[in-house]
């Protein structure tokens, strides 16, 4: 019996040892400068020489209790690195001693998590400026509090992309889609999209601390995902017109198509207004146009208009979304309000959209659970990132209060005259006529 007992104890000890959480360094975030050190899946975090730069991991804990924490890093023999780890308001310091042959494990001792929820693990360098803090490999966590804890363990550090999907009645021909949108949070590398449909997207983006854009893009036909150079002329969308100050060109790597943007410093907390229209010009071509209401000029402007081949129809698959398109700051929260949505039929009838369902990209399946939607200030909202609680089930449906206020000031700039059979038969409004 004794050999069996010893075997069982050995197995149990082995299982206990393997229960420690191994959180890769490449899943951490750098603050305040995302480029203050190098982050890669292969090497972890390297070139960390600035003591003002903090390295942070985020995880969700379902079990309060004791937590043991350590950092595994690489440091040359003879070198030392003094570090501080802060968790749940408790800060512990430790010193790493280098070893040329093996990674070094720096133990910070025990922390006590008083409550369940998201926790931030902040690592600081206490070394002089210019001295390497070491090349970080892994955050190691153990103890009762790690039971069912959740971390993103993948290199992709973007917050999940989240969507509002709007229902459209069967047989409804949609010639215009209107949406009002307000950015509540505005970290850089955020794209808030107001009007999406089966062939394109229209919204506003934060590109840098000083540059913001209004973006309207339309996809080509076909299945090319990366390079527009591989798309034949018969599948390419072509530019019909664009507004003053608008750049137009190509895009790829997410499908291909025609891209346009206006550099405009839209304001966080201020309602922005967007309108997309569809004009079938024959059985196989449709002209899609994006109009933006300039709050500084108090009038509508054309961003751009594109002729799409192999699509002689109306707007379909209406949706809105929010995207964190660079992962270096996926720890920051993104939130926007989407309200007063309307669609207009080909017969000129306005229909208010008061229902939306929630969806997210694959990152939201299991890697990043800080993504949700709801209703606030009589509008839908989307939120992702920030490692804040708020899990919304995929496909969950929400309703906002009706406003009863369709857009009535749609004095749109004219498009070039389009000589088509449909126009000649008076099947479509004249290009110079506003959407009514």
C-alpha positions in Angstrom: 0.0 0.0 0.0 2.8 2.4 0.8 4.3 2.4 -2.7 0.8 3.1 -4.1 0.2 5.8 -1.6 3.5 7.4 -2.5 2.7 7.2 -6.2 -0.7 8.9 -5.6 0.9 11.6 -3.6 3.5 12.2 -6.3 0.8 12.4 -9.0 -1.2 14.8 -6.9 1.8 17.0 -6.3 2.6 17.0 -10.0 -1.0 18.0 -10.8 -0.8 20.7 -8.2 2.5 22.1 -9.7 1.0 22.1 -13.1 -2.0 24.1 -11.9 -0.1 27.4 -11.9 -1.3 29.9 -14.5 1.3 30.8 -17.2 0.4 34.2 -18.6 2.7 35.1 -21.6 4.5 38.4 -21.5 3.3 39.2 -25.0 -0.3 39.5 -23.8 0.6 42.4 -21.5 0.1 46.2 -22.3 2.6 49.0 -22.0 1.7 52.3 -20.3 1.9 55.2 -21.0 3.8 54.5 -24.3 2.6 51.4 -26.2 5.9 51.6 -28.1 8.1 52.0 -25.1 9.4 48.4 -25.4 9.2 45.7 -27.9 6.3 43.1 -27.6 6.4 39.9 -29.7 5.1 36.3 -29.4 8.6 34.9 -30.0 10.6 37.0 -27.5 8.0 38.4 -25.0 8.8 41.9 -23.8 12.3 43.1 -24.6 14.2 46.5 -24.7 12.5 47.7 -21.5 14.8 50.4 -20.2 12.5 53.2 -19.2 11.5 53.1 -15.4 8.5 55.3 -16.3 7.0 52.5 -18.4 4.7 50.1 -16.7 3.8 46.6 -17.9 0.3 45.4 -17.1 -1.7 42.1 -17.4 -5.4 41.8 -16.9 -7.4 38.8 -15.8 -10.8 37.9 -14.4 -11.0 36.1 -11.1 -14.1 34.2 -9.9 -12.6 33.1 -6.6 -11.4 35.5 -3.9 -8.5 34.3 -1.9 -4.7 34.0 -1.8 -2.6 34.4 -4.9 1.1 33.7 -5.4 2.8 35.7 -8.1 6.1 35.5 -9.9 7.8 36.7 -13.1 10.0 34.6 -15.4 12.5 36.7 -17.3 15.9 36.6 -19.1 18.8 38.5 -17.6 22.5 38.2 -18.4 24.8 36.7 -15.7 26.0 39.2 -13.2 23.2 41.7 -14.0 20.4 42.5 -11.5 17.0 44.0 -11.9 14.8 45.4 -9.1 11.1 45.2 -9.8 7.8 46.0 -8.2 4.5 44.1 -8.7 1.2 45.7 -7.7 -2.0 43.6 -7.5 -5.3 44.7 -5.8 -3.7 47.7 -4.1 -0.8 45.5 -2.7 2.8 46.2 -3.9 5.7 43.8 -3.4 9.3 44.3 -4.5 11.9 41.7 -5.6 15.3 41.5 -7.2 16.2 39.3 -10.2 19.8 38.0 -10.5 20.9 37.1 -14.0 21.8 33.7 -15.4 23.2 33.2 -18.9 21.9 29.6 -19.2 18.4 29.7 -17.9 15.5 32.1 -17.5 15.2 33.6 -14.0 12.1 33.3 -11.8 11.4 36.3 -9.6 9.0 35.6 -6.7 6.9 38.4 -5.3 5.1 36.4 -2.6 1.4 36.4 -1.7 -1.4 38.7 -2.6 -4.9 38.6 -1.2 -7.9 39.1 -3.6 -10.8 40.3 -1.4 -13.4 40.1 -4.2 -14.0 38.5 -7.5 -13.7 40.4 -10.7 -11.1 41.8 -13.1 -7.6 42.4 -11.6 -4.7 44.4 -13.0 -1.1 43.1 -12.5 1.2 46.1 -12.8 5.0 45.5 -13.1 7.4 48.4 -12.6 11.1 48.8 -13.1 13.0 50.3 -10.1 16.2 50.4 -12.1 18.0 53.5 -13.3 16.9 54.9 -16.7 18.7 53.1 -19.5 19.2 49.9 -17.6 17.5 46.8 -18.9 14.8 45.5 -16.5 15.2 42.1 -18.2 13.4 40.4 -21.1 10.0 39.3 -19.7 8.8 35.9 -20.6 5.9 34.9 -18.3 3.7 36.0 -15.4 3.2 33.0 -13.2 0.2 32.8 -10.8 -0.7 30.1 -8.3 -2.9 29.6 -5.3 -6.7 29.2 -4.5 -7.6 32.5 -6.2 -6.6 31.1 -9.6 -9.5 28.6 -9.7 -11.4 29.3 -13.0 -9.5 32.5 -13.6 -9.6 33.8 -17.1 -6.9 35.6 -19.1 -6.4 36.2 -22.8 -3.4 33.9 -23.7 -3.1 34.9 -27.4 -0.8 37.4 -29.1 -3.8 39.3 -30.4 -4.4 42.0 -27.8 -7.2 43.8 -29.5 -10.5 44.2 -27.7 -13.3 42.2 -29.4 -15.1 43.9 -32.3 -18.8 44.2 -31.5 -21.9 44.7 -33.7 -25.5 45.8 -33.7 -27.5 43.9 -36.3 -30.7 45.5 -37.5 -33.7 43.6 -38.8 -35.3 44.5 -42.1 -38.7 43.3 -43.1 -38.9 40.7 -45.8 -39.5 42.2 -49.2 -38.4 45.7 -48.1 -36.3 47.5 -50.7 -34.0 49.9 -48.7 -32.7 52.9 -50.6 -31.4 54.8 -47.6 -30.1 54.0 -44.1 -29.7 56.8 -41.5 -28.0 56.5 -38.1 -26.9 59.0 -35.4 -23.9 58.0 -33.4 -22.0 59.5 -30.4 -18.5 58.5 -29.4 -18.4 58.2 -25.6 -14.8 57.0 -25.2 -12.1 57.9 -27.8 -8.8 56.0 -27.4 -6.7 56.1 -30.5 -7.1 53.2 -33.0 -10.8 53.1 -32.6 -13.3 52.9 -35.5 -17.0 53.6 -34.7 -19.1 52.5 -37.6 -22.6 53.9 -37.9 -23.9 52.5 -41.2 -22.8 49.1 -42.5 -24.4 47.0 -45.2 -23.6 44.1 -47.3 -21.2 46.0 -49.6 -19.5 48.6 -47.3 -19.2 50.6 -44.1 -19.4 54.2 -43.0 -18.2 55.8 -39.7 -15.6 57.7 -37.8 -12.1 56.8 -36.7 -9.4 58.0 -34.2 -6.1 57.6 -36.0 -3.8 59.5 -33.7 -3.9 62.0 -30.8 -4.2 64.7 -33.5 -6.0 63.1 -36.4 -9.6 61.8 -36.8 -11.4 60.7 -40.0 -14.8 60.1 -41.5 -14.5 56.9 -43.5 -16.7 55.5 -46.3 -15.6 52.3 -48.1 -17.3 50.0 -50.6 -16.1 46.4 -51.3 -15.3 45.0 -54.7 -17.1 41.9 -56.0 -15.4 38.5 -55.8 -13.5 36.7 -53.1 -10.1 38.4 -53.1 -9.2 39.1 -49.5 -5.8 40.8 -49.6 -4.6 42.5 -52.8 -6.7 44.7 -55.1 -4.1 44.2 -57.8 -5.6 40.7 -58.2 -9.1 42.0 -58.8 -10.3 42.2 -62.4 -11.9 45.3 -63.8 -15.3 43.6 -64.0 -15.2 43.1 -60.2 -13.9 46.6 -59.1 -16.0 49.3 -57.7 -15.4 52.6 -59.4 -15.5 56.2 -58.0 -18.5 58.2 -59.2 -17.8 61.4 -57.1 -16.4 62.6 -53.8 -16.7 65.6 -51.6 -14.4 68.5 -51.2 -11.2 67.6 -49.2 -12.0 63.9 -49.4 -9.2 61.4 -50.2 -10.1 58.3 -52.3 -8.1 55.2 -53.1 -7.9 51.5 -52.7 -8.0 49.2 -49.7 -7.1 45.5 -49.1 -6.4 43.0 -46.4 -10.0 42.8 -45.3 -11.5 42.1 -48.7 -10.7 44.8 -51.3 -12.5 47.9 -52.6 -12.7 51.6 -52.8 -11.8 53.7 -49.8 -12.4 57.3 -49.0 -11.9 59.5 -45.9 -12.2 63.1 -44.8 -9.8 64.3 -42.1 -12.2 65.9 -39.7 -11.8 66.3 -35.9 -15.3 65.1 -34.9 -15.9 65.6 -31.1 -16.4 63.0 -28.5 -19.7 63.4 -26.8 -21.2 65.2 -29.8 -23.9 63.4 -32.0 -22.7 62.6 -35.5 -25.1 61.9 -38.4 -24.6 59.5 -41.3 -26.6 58.5 -44.3 -26.0 55.8 -46.9 -28.0 55.6 -50.1 -28.3 52.9 -52.8 -29.4 53.6 -56.4 -29.6 50.6 -58.7 -28.6 51.8 -62.2 -29.3 48.5 -64.1 -29.7 44.9 -63.3 -26.1 44.3 -62.2 -24.8 47.7 -60.9 -25.7 49.9 -57.9 -24.3 53.3 -56.9 -23.7 53.5 -53.1 -23.2 57.0 -51.6 -22.2 58.1 -48.1 -23.3 61.5 -46.8 -22.0 63.1 -43.6 -23.6 66.0 -41.7 -20.8 68.5 -41.0 -21.6 69.9 -37.5 -19.2 72.9 -38.1 -21.0 73.9 -41.3 -24.4 72.6 -40.3 -25.0 71.0 -43.7 -24.7 67.6 -45.4 -21.7 66.8 -47.5 -20.9 63.9 -49.8 -18.0 61.8 -48.7 -18.0 59.6 -51.8 -20.1 57.7 -54.2 -19.1 54.3 -55.8 -20.5 52.2 -58.6 -20.5 48.6 -57.5 -20.7 45.8 -60.1 -22.6 42.6 -59.9 -25.0 44.0 -57.4 -28.2 45.5 -59.0 -30.0 45.8 -55.7 -30.7 47.7 -52.5 -29.1 48.0 -49.1 -29.1 44.7 -47.2 -27.6 43.3 -44.0 -27.8 46.6 -42.1 -25.6 46.9 -39.0 -23.3 49.1 -36.8 -20.1 48.2 -35.1 -17.1 49.2 -33.0 -13.6 48.1 -33.7 -10.2 48.3 -31.9 -8.1 48.0 -35.0 -4.6 48.0 -33.4 -4.0 45.8 -30.4 -1.4 47.8 -28.6 -4.0 49.5 -26.5 -6.8 46.9 -26.3 -6.9 47.3 -22.6 -8.7 50.7 -23.0 -12.5 50.9 -23.2 -14.4 51.8 -26.3 -18.0 52.9 -26.1 -20.4 54.6 -28.4 -24.1 55.3 -28.6 -26.2 54.4 -31.7 -29.6 56.0 -31.9 -32.4 57.2 -34.1 -31.9 54.7 -36.9 -34.2 54.9 -39.9 -34.4 53.2 -43.2 -36.2 54.5 -46.3 -37.9 52.2 -48.8 -37.7 52.6 -52.6 -41.2 54.1 -52.4 -40.0 56.9 -50.0 -41.5 55.6 -46.8 -39.4 56.1 -43.6 -39.3 53.1 -41.2 -37.8 53.6 -37.7 -35.5 50.8 -36.5 -35.9 50.2 -32.8 -34.5 46.7 -32.5 -31.0 45.4 -32.7 -29.2 42.1 -31.8 -25.7 41.7 -30.5 -22.8 39.9 -32.1 -19.0 39.9 -31.9 -15.9 38.7 -33.7 -14.0 35.4 -32.8 -11.9 37.3 -30.3 -15.1 37.7 -28.2 -15.9 34.0 -28.2 -13.5 33.2 -25.4 -10.4 35.4 -25.4 -11.9 38.7 -24.5 -15.2 38.7 -22.6 -15.3 42.4 -21.8 -17.8 43.1 -24.6 -21.5 44.0 -24.3 -24.4 46.1 -25.6 -27.4 47.7 -24.0 -29.7 50.7 -24.1 -28.7 54.0 -22.6 -30.1 57.5 -23.1 -32.8 56.0 -25.4 -30.0 54.7 -27.7 -28.3 51.4 -28.2 -24.7 51.3 -26.9 -21.7 49.1 -27.7 -18.8 48.7 -25.3 -15.7 46.6 -25.5 -12.3 46.6 -23.8 -11.3 48.1 -20.5 -11.5 44.8 -18.7 -14.8 45.9 -17.1 -17.6 43.5 -16.2 -20.4 43.2 -18.7 -21.0 40.0 -20.7 -23.7 40.0 -23.3 -24.8 36.8 -24.9 -24.2 36.5 -28.6 -27.5 37.1 -30.5 -29.3 38.8 -27.6 -31.9 41.3 -28.7 -32.5 44.8 -27.4 -35.1 47.5 -28.0 -34.7 51.2 -27.8 -37.6 53.7 -27.3 -38.9 55.1 -30.6 -38.3 58.8 -31.3 -40.7 59.2 -34.1 -38.3 61.7 -35.7 -37.2 60.7 -39.2 -34.5 62.9 -40.8 -36.3 65.9 -42.5 -33.3 68.1 -43.4 -31.7 65.9 -46.1 -30.6 68.5 -48.6 -28.0 66.4 -50.2 -25.4 67.6 -52.7 -26.1 66.3 -56.2 -24.3 63.5 -57.9 -23.2 63.6 -61.6 -26.1 62.9 -64.0 -26.2 59.2 -64.7 -27.6 58.2 -68.0 -29.1 54.8 -67.5 -32.1 52.9 -68.7 -33.5 53.0 -65.2 -33.2 56.8 -65.2 -34.7 57.2 -68.6 -37.7 55.2 -67.5 -38.1 57.4 -64.5 -37.7 54.5 -62.1 -35.3 56.4 -59.9 -35.2 59.9 -58.5 -33.0 62.4 -60.3 -29.4 62.5 -58.9 -29.9 66.2 -57.8 -32.9 65.4 -55.7 -32.5 64.9 -52.0 -33.7 61.7 -50.2 -37.1 62.7 -48.9 
